[in-house]
C-alpha cells in the first residue's frame, strides 16, 4: 500500500494530524503522497511505524530498501 492508498479511506483532517505525528509539514506530506519527493530512510521508518506497517519502507524507498536491514 502506498501513502495515497493509505489516506484514501482516512477521515478529513487525518493528513494534518499524521504530518504532526511524524514531525513534517502537511505540504511535505503532500509531496510524499504525490511521489514528488522521496523520504529519507529515517522518515520512511517513521511513516512505516505511524501507519502500523501498512505503508512500508520498501514501498516508500524501493531504491534502498533491499540494502536496508531491520
N, CA, C, O and CB atoms as a CASP TS submission, in Angstrom:
PFRMAT TS
TARGET T0000
AUTHOR 0000-0000-0000
METHOD Language model
MODEL 1
PARENT N/A
ATOM      1  N   UNK     1       0.850  -1.175   0.000  1.00  0.00           N
ATOM      2  CA  UNK     1       0.000   0.000   0.000  1.00  0.00           C
ATOM      3  C   UNK     1       0.896   1.238   0.000  1.00  0.00           C
ATOM      4  O   UNK     1       1.893   1.291   0.720  1.00  0.00           O
ATOM      5  CB  UNK     1      -0.967  -0.002   1.227  1.00  0.00           C
ATOM      6  N   UNK     2       0.537   2.222  -0.804  1.00  0.00           N
ATOM      7  CA  UNK     2       1.298   3.464  -0.787  1.00  0.00           C
ATOM      8  C   UNK     2       0.556   4.520   0.045  1.00  0.00           C
ATOM      9  O   UNK     2      -0.551   4.275   0.526  1.00  0.00           O
ATOM     10  CB  UNK     2       1.541   3.976  -2.234  1.00  0.00           C
ATOM     11  N   UNK     3       1.171   5.680   0.204  1.00  0.00           N
ATOM     12  CA  UNK     3       0.570   6.725   1.042  1.00  0.00           C
ATOM     13  C   UNK     3      -0.774   7.209   0.494  1.00  0.00           C
ATOM     14  O   UNK     3      -1.699   7.483   1.258  1.00  0.00           O
ATOM     15  CB  UNK     3       1.525   7.904   1.167  1.00  0.00           C
ATOM     16  N   UNK     4      -0.875   7.312  -0.822  1.00  0.00           N
ATOM     17  CA  UNK     4      -2.136   7.764  -1.421  1.00  0.00           C
ATOM     18  C   UNK     4      -3.270   6.789  -1.082  1.00  0.00           C
ATOM     19  O   UNK     4      -4.368   7.211  -0.719  1.00  0.00           O
ATOM     20  CB  UNK     4      -1.988   7.904  -2.959  1.00  0.00           C
ATOM     21  N   UNK     5      -3.003   5.506  -1.201  1.00  0.00           N
ATOM     22  CA  UNK     5      -3.997   4.490  -0.856  1.00  0.00           C
ATOM     23  C   UNK     5      -4.321   4.530   0.637  1.00  0.00           C
ATOM     24  O   UNK     5      -5.476   4.374   1.034  1.00  0.00           O
ATOM     25  CB  UNK     5      -3.494   3.093  -1.252  1.00  0.00           C
ATOM     26  N   UNK     6      -3.301   4.737   1.450  1.00  0.00           N
ATOM     27  CA  UNK     6      -3.492   4.779   2.899  1.00  0.00           C
ATOM     28  C   UNK     6      -4.466   5.889   3.294  1.00  0.00           C
ATOM     29  O   UNK     6      -5.360   5.673   4.113  1.00  0.00           O
ATOM     30  CB  UNK     6      -2.146   4.981   3.608  1.00  0.00           C
ATOM     31  N   UNK     7      -4.293   7.069   2.714  1.00  0.00           N
ATOM     32  CA  UNK     7      -5.137   8.207   3.099  1.00  0.00           C
ATOM     33  C   UNK     7      -6.491   8.222   2.404  1.00  0.00           C
ATOM     34  O   UNK     7      -7.357   9.017   2.768  1.00  0.00           O
ATOM     35  CB  UNK     7      -4.419   9.490   2.803  1.00  0.00           C
ATOM     36  N   UNK     8      -6.689   7.368   1.421  1.00  0.00           N
ATOM     37  CA  UNK     8      -7.955   7.349   0.679  1.00  0.00           C
ATOM     38  C   UNK     8      -9.164   7.146   1.594  1.00  0.00           C
ATOM     39  O   UNK     8     -10.204   7.772   1.393  1.00  0.00           O
ATOM     40  CB  UNK     8      -7.922   6.251  -0.372  1.00  0.00           C
ATOM     41  N   UNK     9      -9.033   6.289   2.581  1.00  0.00           N
ATOM     42  CA  UNK     9     -10.156   5.981   3.467  1.00  0.00           C
ATOM     43  C   UNK     9     -10.024   6.591   4.858  1.00  0.00           C
ATOM     44  O   UNK     9     -10.764   6.233   5.774  1.00  0.00           O
ATOM     45  CB  UNK     9     -10.302   4.497   3.595  1.00  0.00           C
ATOM     46  N   UNK    10      -9.083   7.508   5.008  1.00  0.00           N
ATOM     47  CA  UNK    10      -8.899   8.159   6.303  1.00  0.00           C
ATOM     48  C   UNK    10      -9.841   9.360   6.417  1.00  0.00           C
ATOM     49  O   UNK    10     -10.203   9.957   5.403  1.00  0.00           O
ATOM     50  CB  UNK    10      -7.422   8.602   6.492  1.00  0.00           C
ATOM     51  N   UNK    11     -10.236   9.714   7.624  1.00  0.00           N
ATOM     52  CA  UNK    11     -11.151  10.856   7.790  1.00  0.00           C
ATOM     53  C   UNK    11     -10.489  12.192   7.451  1.00  0.00           C
ATOM     54  O   UNK    11      -9.264  12.314   7.445  1.00  0.00           O
ATOM     55  CB  UNK    11     -11.673  10.899   9.221  1.00  0.00           C
ATOM     56  N   UNK    12     -11.314  13.170   7.174  1.00  0.00           N
ATOM     57  CA  UNK    12     -10.844  14.514   6.873  1.00  0.00           C
ATOM     58  C   UNK    12     -10.005  15.039   8.036  1.00  0.00           C
ATOM     59  O   UNK    12     -10.386  14.886   9.197  1.00  0.00           O
ATOM     60  CB  UNK    12     -12.034  15.460   6.585  1.00  0.00           C
ATOM     61  N   UNK    13      -8.888  15.646   7.736  1.00  0.00           N
ATOM     62  CA  UNK    13      -8.005  16.167   8.769  1.00  0.00           C
ATOM     63  C   UNK    13      -6.937  15.189   9.209  1.00  0.00           C
ATOM     64  O   UNK    13      -6.056  15.543   9.993  1.00  0.00           O
ATOM     65  CB  UNK    13      -8.803  16.574   9.946  1.00  0.00           C
ATOM     66  N   UNK    14      -7.003  13.973   8.719  1.00  0.00           N
ATOM     67  CA  UNK    14      -6.026  12.977   9.165  1.00  0.00           C
ATOM     68  C   UNK    14      -4.634  13.247   8.605  1.00  0.00           C
ATOM     69  O   UNK    14      -3.641  12.877   9.232  1.00  0.00           O
ATOM     70  CB  UNK    14      -6.479  11.586   8.759  1.00  0.00           C
ATOM     71  N   UNK    15      -4.542  13.881   7.445  1.00  0.00           N
ATOM     72  CA  UNK    15      -3.223  14.182   6.887  1.00  0.00           C
ATOM     73  C   UNK    15      -2.474  15.173   7.764  1.00  0.00           C
ATOM     74  O   UNK    15      -1.276  15.020   8.000  1.00  0.00           O
ATOM     75  CB  UNK    15      -3.354  14.734   5.466  1.00  0.00           C
ATOM     76  N   UNK    16      -3.175  16.178   8.242  1.00  0.00           N
ATOM     77  CA  UNK    16      -2.529  17.166   9.106  1.00  0.00           C
ATOM     78  C   UNK    16      -2.072  16.512  10.406  1.00  0.00           C
ATOM     79  O   UNK    16      -0.953  16.754  10.860  1.00  0.00           O
ATOM     80  CB  UNK    16      -3.486  18.339   9.403  1.00  0.00           C
ATOM     81  N   UNK    17      -2.918  15.696  11.001  1.00  0.00           N
ATOM     82  CA  UNK    17      -2.564  15.006  12.247  1.00  0.00           C
ATOM     83  C   UNK    17      -1.392  14.044  12.015  1.00  0.00           C
ATOM     84  O   UNK    17      -0.496  13.934  12.852  1.00  0.00           O
ATOM     85  CB  UNK    17      -3.788  14.235  12.806  1.00  0.00           C
ATOM     86  N   UNK    18      -1.409  13.363  10.887  1.00  0.00           N
ATOM     87  CA  UNK    18      -0.332  12.429  10.564  1.00  0.00           C
ATOM     88  C   UNK    18       0.986  13.183  10.397  1.00  0.00           C
ATOM     89  O   UNK    18       2.022  12.753  10.903  1.00  0.00           O
ATOM     90  CB  UNK    18      -0.666  11.634   9.280  1.00  0.00           C
ATOM     91  N   UNK    19       0.939  14.308   9.684  1.00  0.00           N
ATOM     92  CA  UNK    19       2.145  15.117   9.480  1.00  0.00           C
ATOM     93  C   UNK    19       2.720  15.557  10.823  1.00  0.00           C
ATOM     94  O   UNK    19       3.935  15.513  11.021  1.00  0.00           O
ATOM     95  CB  UNK    19       1.835  16.350   8.600  1.00  0.00           C
ATOM     96  N   UNK    20       1.871  15.973  11.732  1.00  0.00           N
ATOM     97  CA  UNK    20       2.333  16.379  13.065  1.00  0.00           C
ATOM     98  C   UNK    20       2.948  15.192  13.802  1.00  0.00           C
ATOM     99  O   UNK    20       3.955  15.334  14.496  1.00  0.00           O
ATOM    100  CB  UNK    20       1.165  16.973  13.890  1.00  0.00           C
ATOM    101  N   UNK    21       2.342  14.037  13.647  1.00  0.00           N
ATOM    102  CA  UNK    21       2.821  12.833  14.336  1.00  0.00           C
ATOM    103  C   UNK    21       4.236  12.454  13.898  1.00  0.00           C
ATOM    104  O   UNK    21       5.062  12.065  14.724  1.00  0.00           O
ATOM    105  CB  UNK    21       1.868  11.664  14.078  1.00  0.00           C
ATOM    106  N   UNK    22       4.510  12.566  12.610  1.00  0.00           N
ATOM    107  CA  UNK    22       5.841  12.195  12.117  1.00  0.00           C
ATOM    108  C   UNK    22       6.768  13.406  11.987  1.00  0.00           C
ATOM    109  O   UNK    22       7.883  13.301  11.475  1.00  0.00           O
ATOM    110  CB  UNK    22       5.721  11.496  10.768  1.00  0.00           C
ATOM    111  N   UNK    23       6.283  14.552  12.461  1.00  0.00           N
ATOM    112  CA  UNK    23       7.081  15.783  12.537  1.00  0.00           C
ATOM    113  C   UNK    23       7.547  16.306  11.173  1.00  0.00           C
ATOM    114  O   UNK    23       8.720  16.622  10.970  1.00  0.00           O
ATOM    115  CB  UNK    23       8.284  15.545  13.409  1.00  0.00           C
ATOM    116  N   UNK    24       6.574  16.384  10.241  1.00  0.00           N
ATOM    117  CA  UNK    24       6.816  17.023   8.952  1.00  0.00           C
ATOM    118  C   UNK    24       5.672  17.989   8.689  1.00  0.00           C
ATOM    119  O   UNK    24       4.664  17.967   9.395  1.00  0.00           O
ATOM    120  CB  UNK    24       6.945  15.968   7.800  1.00  0.00           C
ATOM    121  N   UNK    25       5.822  18.829   7.685  1.00  0.00           N
ATOM    122  CA  UNK    25       4.750  19.760   7.346  1.00  0.00           C
ATOM    123  C   UNK    25       3.709  19.050   6.477  1.00  0.00           C
ATOM    124  O   UNK    25       4.032  18.087   5.782  1.00  0.00           O
ATOM    125  CB  UNK    25       5.315  21.010   6.616  1.00  0.00           C
ATOM    126  N   UNK    26       2.470  19.523   6.516  1.00  0.00           N
ATOM    127  CA  UNK    26       1.457  18.956   5.622  1.00  0.00           C
ATOM    128  C   UNK    26       1.847  19.098   4.146  1.00  0.00           C
ATOM    129  O   UNK    26       1.511  18.242   3.328  1.00  0.00           O
ATOM    130  CB  UNK    26       0.110  19.632   5.867  1.00  0.00           C
ATOM    131  N   UNK    27       2.547  20.167   3.815  1.00  0.00           N
ATOM    132  CA  UNK    27       2.995  20.371   2.433  1.00  0.00           C
ATOM    133  C   UNK    27       3.967  19.271   2.012  1.00  0.00           C
ATOM    134  O   UNK    27       3.851  18.720   0.917  1.00  0.00           O
ATOM    135  CB  UNK    27       3.661  21.755   2.280  1.00  0.00           C
ATOM    136  N   UNK    28       4.915  18.957   2.873  1.00  0.00           N
ATOM    137  CA  UNK    28       5.881  17.898   2.567  1.00  0.00           C
ATOM    138  C   UNK    28       5.156  16.548   2.471  1.00  0.00           C
ATOM    139  O   UNK    28       5.485  15.728   1.613  1.00  0.00           O
ATOM    140  CB  UNK    28       7.004  17.843   3.652  1.00  0.00           C
ATOM    141  N   UNK    29       4.184  16.318   3.337  1.00  0.00           N
ATOM    142  CA  UNK    29       3.407  15.076   3.268  1.00  0.00           C
ATOM    143  C   UNK    29       2.702  14.986   1.918  1.00  0.00           C
ATOM    144  O   UNK    29       2.672  13.920   1.303  1.00  0.00           O
ATOM    145  CB  UNK    29       2.373  15.003   4.429  1.00  0.00           C
ATOM    146  N   UNK    30       2.143  16.084   1.461  1.00  0.00           N
ATOM    147  CA  UNK    30       1.502  16.098   0.149  1.00  0.00           C
ATOM    148  C   UNK    30       2.468  15.733  -0.971  1.00  0.00           C
ATOM    149  O   UNK    30       2.107  15.012  -1.901  1.00  0.00           O
ATOM    150  CB  UNK    30       0.903  17.461  -0.119  1.00  0.00           C
ATOM    151  N   UNK    31       3.686  16.229  -0.880  1.00  0.00           N
ATOM    152  CA  UNK    31       4.706  15.883  -1.869  1.00  0.00           C
ATOM    153  C   UNK    31       5.038  14.393  -1.824  1.00  0.00           C
ATOM    154  O   UNK    31       5.243  13.765  -2.863  1.00  0.00           O
ATOM    155  CB  UNK    31       5.974  16.710  -1.636  1.00  0.00           C
ATOM    156  N   UNK    32       5.089  13.837  -0.627  1.00  0.00           N
ATOM    157  CA  UNK    32       5.346  12.396  -0.486  1.00  0.00           C
ATOM    158  C   UNK    32       4.188  11.584  -1.055  1.00  0.00           C
ATOM    159  O   UNK    32       4.403  10.572  -1.722  1.00  0.00           O
ATOM    160  CB  UNK    32       5.573  12.028   0.995  1.00  0.00           C
ATOM    161  N   UNK    33       2.967  12.026  -0.791  1.00  0.00           N
ATOM    162  CA  UNK    33       1.789  11.312  -1.296  1.00  0.00           C
ATOM    163  C   UNK    33       1.779  11.313  -2.820  1.00  0.00           C
ATOM    164  O   UNK    33       1.476  10.293  -3.440  1.00  0.00           O
ATOM    165  CB  UNK    33       0.492  11.949  -0.755  1.00  0.00           C
ATOM    166  N   UNK    34       2.107  12.448  -3.422  1.00  0.00           N
ATOM    167  CA  UNK    34       2.130  12.560  -4.889  1.00  0.00           C
ATOM    168  C   UNK    34       3.410  11.999  -5.504  1.00  0.00           C
ATOM    169  O   UNK    34       3.563  11.981  -6.725  1.00  0.00           O
ATOM    170  CB  UNK    34       1.971  14.013  -5.297  1.00  0.00           C
ATOM    171  N   UNK    35       4.319  11.545  -4.657  1.00  0.00           N
ATOM    172  CA  UNK    35       5.609  10.994  -5.076  1.00  0.00           C
ATOM    173  C   UNK    35       6.478  12.016  -5.798  1.00  0.00           C
ATOM    174  O   UNK    35       7.299  11.664  -6.645  1.00  0.00           O
ATOM    175  CB  UNK    35       5.391   9.798  -5.970  1.00  0.00           C
ATOM    176  N   UNK    36       6.288  13.287  -5.450  1.00  0.00           N
ATOM    177  CA  UNK    36       7.131  14.344  -5.982  1.00  0.00           C
ATOM    178  C   UNK    36       8.444  14.409  -5.206  1.00  0.00           C
ATOM    179  O   UNK    36       9.427  14.962  -5.700  1.00  0.00           O
ATOM    180  CB  UNK    36       6.402  15.700  -5.926  1.00  0.00           C
ATOM    181  N   UNK    37       8.470  13.857  -4.015  1.00  0.00           N
ATOM    182  CA  UNK    37       9.660  13.764  -3.171  1.00  0.00           C
ATOM    183  C   UNK    37       9.724  12.355  -2.594  1.00  0.00           C
ATOM    184  O   UNK    37       8.710  11.672  -2.445  1.00  0.00           O
ATOM    185  CB  UNK    37       9.640  14.841  -2.031  1.00  0.00           C
ATOM    186  N   UNK    38      10.960  11.940  -2.270  1.00  0.00           N
ATOM    187  CA  UNK    38      11.152  10.660  -1.590  1.00  0.00           C
ATOM    188  C   UNK    38      11.649  10.944  -0.184  1.00  0.00           C
ATOM    189  O   UNK    38      12.511  11.801   0.010  1.00  0.00           O
ATOM    190  CB  UNK    38      12.154   9.740  -2.367  1.00  0.00           C
ATOM    191  N   UNK    39      11.113  10.232   0.799  1.00  0.00           N
ATOM    192  CA  UNK    39      11.561  10.462   2.170  1.00  0.00           C
ATOM    193  C   UNK    39      12.938   9.875   2.419  1.00  0.00           C
ATOM    194  O   UNK    39      13.375   8.957   1.724  1.00  0.00           O
ATOM    195  CB  UNK    39      10.568   9.876   3.152  1.00  0.00           C
ATOM    196  N   UNK    40      13.614  10.417   3.421  1.00  0.00           N
ATOM    197  CA  UNK    40      14.868   9.807   3.862  1.00  0.00           C
ATOM    198  C   UNK    40      14.543   8.453   4.456  1.00  0.00           C
ATOM    199  O   UNK    40      13.380   8.143   4.714  1.00  0.00           O
ATOM    200  CB  UNK    40      15.619  10.710   4.897  1.00  0.00           C
ATOM    201  N   UNK    41      15.554   7.659   4.669  1.00  0.00           N
ATOM    202  CA  UNK    41      15.324   6.345   5.262  1.00  0.00           C
ATOM    203  C   UNK    41      14.741   6.481   6.664  1.00  0.00           C
ATOM    204  O   UNK    41      13.880   5.690   7.051  1.00  0.00           O
ATOM    205  CB  UNK    41      16.630   5.540   5.305  1.00  0.00           C
ATOM    206  N   UNK    42      15.195   7.468   7.429  1.00  0.00           N
ATOM    207  CA  UNK    42      14.637   7.681   8.771  1.00  0.00           C
ATOM    208  C   UNK    42      13.169   8.086   8.708  1.00  0.00           C
ATOM    209  O   UNK    42      12.358   7.615   9.505  1.00  0.00           O
ATOM    210  CB  UNK    42      15.439   8.751   9.517  1.00  0.00           C
ATOM    211  N   UNK    43      12.829   8.956   7.766  1.00  0.00           N
ATOM    212  CA  UNK    43      11.438   9.368   7.617  1.00  0.00           C
ATOM    213  C   UNK    43      10.588   8.193   7.142  1.00  0.00           C
ATOM    214  O   UNK    43       9.457   8.025   7.597  1.00  0.00           O
ATOM    215  CB  UNK    43      11.322  10.550   6.634  1.00  0.00           C
ATOM    216  N   UNK    44      11.114   7.394   6.247  1.00  0.00           N
ATOM    217  CA  UNK    44      10.387   6.216   5.778  1.00  0.00           C
ATOM    218  C   UNK    44      10.093   5.268   6.941  1.00  0.00           C
ATOM    219  O   UNK    44       9.012   4.683   7.015  1.00  0.00           O
ATOM    220  CB  UNK    44      11.191   5.486   4.683  1.00  0.00           C
ATOM    221  N   UNK    45      11.054   5.122   7.841  1.00  0.00           N
ATOM    222  CA  UNK    45      10.845   4.280   9.025  1.00  0.00           C
ATOM    223  C   UNK    45       9.755   4.867   9.925  1.00  0.00           C
ATOM    224  O   UNK    45       8.920   4.129  10.448  1.00  0.00           O
ATOM    225  CB  UNK    45      12.162   4.128   9.818  1.00  0.00           C
ATOM    226  N   UNK    46       9.760   6.182  10.106  1.00  0.00           N
ATOM    227  CA  UNK    46       8.727   6.837  10.924  1.00  0.00           C
ATOM    228  C   UNK    46       7.349   6.649  10.302  1.00  0.00           C
ATOM    229  O   UNK    46       6.373   6.377  11.003  1.00  0.00           O
ATOM    230  CB  UNK    46       9.034   8.343  11.085  1.00  0.00           C
ATOM    231  N   UNK    47       7.277   6.794   8.989  1.00  0.00           N
ATOM    232  CA  UNK    47       5.990   6.630   8.300  1.00  0.00           C
ATOM    233  C   UNK    47       5.506   5.197   8.424  1.00  0.00           C
ATOM    234  O   UNK    47       4.322   4.960   8.662  1.00  0.00           O
ATOM    235  CB  UNK    47       6.107   7.024   6.815  1.00  0.00           C
ATOM    236  N   UNK    48       6.406   4.245   8.265  1.00  0.00           N
ATOM    237  CA  UNK    48       6.023   2.834   8.410  1.00  0.00           C
ATOM    238  C   UNK    48       5.461   2.575   9.804  1.00  0.00           C
ATOM    239  O   UNK    48       4.430   1.917   9.945  1.00  0.00           O
ATOM    240  CB  UNK    48       7.234   1.910   8.143  1.00  0.00           C
ATOM    241  N   UNK    49       6.126   3.082  10.822  1.00  0.00           N
ATOM    242  CA  UNK    49       5.653   2.886  12.196  1.00  0.00           C
ATOM    243  C   UNK    49       4.305   3.594  12.426  1.00  0.00           C
ATOM    244  O   UNK    49       3.410   3.045  13.069  1.00  0.00           O
ATOM    245  CB  UNK    49       6.706   3.409  13.203  1.00  0.00           C
ATOM    246  N   UNK    50       4.176   4.806  11.894  1.00  0.00           N
ATOM    247  CA  UNK    50       2.949   5.585  12.111  1.00  0.00           C
ATOM    248  C   UNK    50       1.742   4.995  11.383  1.00  0.00           C
ATOM    249  O   UNK    50       0.601   5.240  11.777  1.00  0.00           O
ATOM    250  CB  UNK    50       3.160   7.019  11.659  1.00  0.00           C
ATOM    251  N   UNK    51       1.982   4.226  10.334  1.00  0.00           N
ATOM    252  CA  UNK    51       0.882   3.588   9.604  1.00  0.00           C
ATOM    253  C   UNK    51       0.681   2.138  10.040  1.00  0.00           C
ATOM    254  O   UNK    51      -0.008   1.373   9.364  1.00  0.00           O
ATOM    255  CB  UNK    51       1.145   3.643   8.100  1.00  0.00           C
ATOM    256  N   UNK    52       1.270   1.769  11.147  1.00  0.00           N
ATOM    257  CA  UNK    52       1.187   0.387  11.644  1.00  0.00           C
ATOM    258  C   UNK    52       1.643  -0.617  10.578  1.00  0.00           C
ATOM    259  O   UNK    52       1.040  -1.677  10.404  1.00  0.00           O
ATOM    260  CB  UNK    52      -0.256   0.065  12.087  1.00  0.00           C
ATOM    261  N   UNK    53       2.710  -0.262   9.878  1.00  0.00           N
ATOM    262  CA  UNK    53       3.348  -1.112   8.869  1.00  0.00           C
ATOM    263  C   UNK    53       2.477  -1.360   7.640  1.00  0.00           C
ATOM    264  O   UNK    53       2.726  -2.297   6.882  1.00  0.00           O
ATOM    265  CB  UNK    53       3.719  -2.429   9.484  1.00  0.00           C
ATOM    266  N   UNK    54       1.458  -0.523   7.439  1.00  0.00           N
ATOM    267  CA  UNK    54       0.638  -0.637   6.227  1.00  0.00           C
ATOM    268  C   UNK    54       1.357  -0.033   5.028  1.00  0.00           C
ATOM    269  O   UNK    54       1.236  -0.531   3.909  1.00  0.00           O
ATOM    270  CB  UNK    54      -0.724   0.053   6.427  1.00  0.00           C
ATOM    271  N   UNK    55       2.103   1.037   5.263  1.00  0.00           N
ATOM    272  CA  UNK    55       2.964   1.634   4.250  1.00  0.00           C
ATOM    273  C   UNK    55       4.386   1.311   4.683  1.00  0.00           C
ATOM    274  O   UNK    55       4.826   1.739   5.750  1.00  0.00           O
ATOM    275  CB  UNK    55       2.725   3.204   4.098  1.00  0.00           C
ATOM    276  N   UNK    56       5.094   0.567   3.871  1.00  0.00           N
ATOM    277  CA  UNK    56       6.400   0.063   4.277  1.00  0.00           C
ATOM    278  C   UNK    56       7.553   0.892   3.708  1.00  0.00           C
ATOM    279  O   UNK    56       7.389   1.659   2.759  1.00  0.00           O
ATOM    280  CB  UNK    56       6.548  -1.377   3.848  1.00  0.00           C
ATOM    281  N   UNK    57       8.709   0.710   4.315  1.00  0.00           N
ATOM    282  CA  UNK    57       9.931   1.337   3.809  1.00  0.00           C
ATOM    283  C   UNK    57      10.168   0.876   2.370  1.00  0.00           C
ATOM    284  O   UNK    57      10.572   1.668   1.519  1.00  0.00           O
ATOM    285  CB  UNK    57      11.159   0.989   4.714  1.00  0.00           C
ATOM    286  N   UNK    58       9.921  -0.378   2.107  1.00  0.00           N
ATOM    287  CA  UNK    58      10.106  -0.928   0.761  1.00  0.00           C
ATOM    288  C   UNK    58       9.227  -0.191  -0.257  1.00  0.00           C
ATOM    289  O   UNK    58       9.670   0.065  -1.376  1.00  0.00           O
ATOM    290  CB  UNK    58       9.782  -2.438   0.748  1.00  0.00           C
ATOM    291  N   UNK    59       8.003   0.148   0.114  1.00  0.00           N
ATOM    292  CA  UNK    59       7.102   0.890  -0.776  1.00  0.00           C
ATOM    293  C   UNK    59       7.589   2.323  -0.960  1.00  0.00           C
ATOM    294  O   UNK    59       7.571   2.854  -2.070  1.00  0.00           O
ATOM    295  CB  UNK    59       5.664   0.886  -0.219  1.00  0.00           C
ATOM    296  N   UNK    60       8.022   2.942   0.128  1.00  0.00           N
ATOM    297  CA  UNK    60       8.435   4.339   0.083  1.00  0.00           C
ATOM    298  C   UNK    60       9.784   4.542  -0.599  1.00  0.00           C
ATOM    299  O   UNK    60       9.983   5.528  -1.308  1.00  0.00           O
ATOM    300  CB  UNK    60       8.490   4.895   1.474  1.00  0.00           C
ATOM    301  N   UNK    61      10.706   3.612  -0.384  1.00  0.00           N
ATOM    302  CA  UNK    61      12.070   3.731  -0.919  1.00  0.00           C
ATOM    303  C   UNK    61      12.547   2.415  -1.507  1.00  0.00           C
ATOM    304  O   UNK    61      13.465   1.801  -0.965  1.00  0.00           O
ATOM    305  CB  UNK    61      13.039   4.191   0.174  1.00  0.00           C
ATOM    306  N   UNK    62      11.949   1.969  -2.598  1.00  0.00           N
ATOM    307  CA  UNK    62      12.384   0.691  -3.186  1.00  0.00           C
ATOM    308  C   UNK    62      13.837   0.714  -3.658  1.00  0.00           C
ATOM    309  O   UNK    62      14.472  -0.335  -3.777  1.00  0.00           O
ATOM    310  CB  UNK    62      11.487   0.331  -4.351  1.00  0.00           C
ATOM    311  N   UNK    63      14.361   1.911  -3.927  1.00  0.00           N
ATOM    312  CA  UNK    63      15.735   2.032  -4.389  1.00  0.00           C
ATOM    313  C   UNK    63      16.761   1.642  -3.333  1.00  0.00           C
ATOM    314  O   UNK    63      17.857   1.197  -3.673  1.00  0.00           O
ATOM    315  CB  UNK    63      15.991   3.433  -4.837  1.00  0.00           C
ATOM    316  N   UNK    64      16.418   1.803  -2.054  1.00  0.00           N
ATOM    317  CA  UNK    64      17.375   1.465  -0.996  1.00  0.00           C
ATOM    318  C   UNK    64      16.857   0.394  -0.040  1.00  0.00           C
ATOM    319  O   UNK    64      17.596  -0.062   0.832  1.00  0.00           O
ATOM    320  CB  UNK    64      17.727   2.704  -0.212  1.00  0.00           C
ATOM    321  N   UNK    65      15.624  -0.005  -0.188  1.00  0.00           N
ATOM    322  CA  UNK    65      15.030  -0.958   0.757  1.00  0.00           C
ATOM    323  C   UNK    65      15.734  -2.303   0.738  1.00  0.00           C
ATOM    324  O   UNK    65      15.823  -2.968   1.770  1.00  0.00           O
ATOM    325  CB  UNK    65      13.563  -1.154   0.447  1.00  0.00           C
ATOM    326  N   UNK    66      16.230  -2.708  -0.405  1.00  0.00           N
ATOM    327  CA  UNK    66      16.893  -4.010  -0.463  1.00  0.00           C
ATOM    328  C   UNK    66      18.183  -4.024   0.344  1.00  0.00           C
ATOM    329  O   UNK    66      18.595  -5.073   0.839  1.00  0.00           O
ATOM    330  CB  UNK    66      17.185  -4.387  -1.906  1.00  0.00           C
ATOM    331  N   UNK    67      18.818  -2.876   0.481  1.00  0.00           N
ATOM    332  CA  UNK    67      20.048  -2.781   1.267  1.00  0.00           C
ATOM    333  C   UNK    67      19.774  -2.492   2.735  1.00  0.00           C
ATOM    334  O   UNK    67      20.667  -2.591   3.577  1.00  0.00           O
ATOM    335  CB  UNK    67      20.947  -1.706   0.697  1.00  0.00           C
ATOM    336  N   UNK    68      18.543  -2.136   3.029  1.00  0.00           N
ATOM    337  CA  UNK    68      18.162  -1.764   4.388  1.00  0.00           C
ATOM    338  C   UNK    68      17.858  -3.003   5.213  1.00  0.00           C
ATOM    339  O   UNK    68      17.074  -3.858   4.801  1.00  0.00           O
ATOM    340  CB  UNK    68      16.949  -0.826   4.372  1.00  0.00           C
ATOM    341  N   UNK    69      18.474  -3.092   6.364  1.00  0.00           N
ATOM    342  CA  UNK    69      18.237  -4.224   7.269  1.00  0.00           C
ATOM    343  C   UNK    69      17.512  -3.711   8.504  1.00  0.00           C
ATOM    344  O   UNK    69      17.885  -2.682   9.069  1.00  0.00           O
ATOM    345  CB  UNK    69      19.579  -4.934   7.664  1.00  0.00           C
ATOM    346  N   UNK    70      16.487  -4.422   8.916  1.00  0.00           N
ATOM    347  CA  UNK    70      15.740  -4.040  10.115  1.00  0.00           C
ATOM    348  C   UNK    70      16.314  -4.728  11.320  1.00  0.00           C
ATOM    349  O   UNK    70      15.822  -4.537  12.433  1.00  0.00           O
ATOM    350  CB  UNK    70      14.257  -4.376   9.973  1.00  0.00           C
TER
END
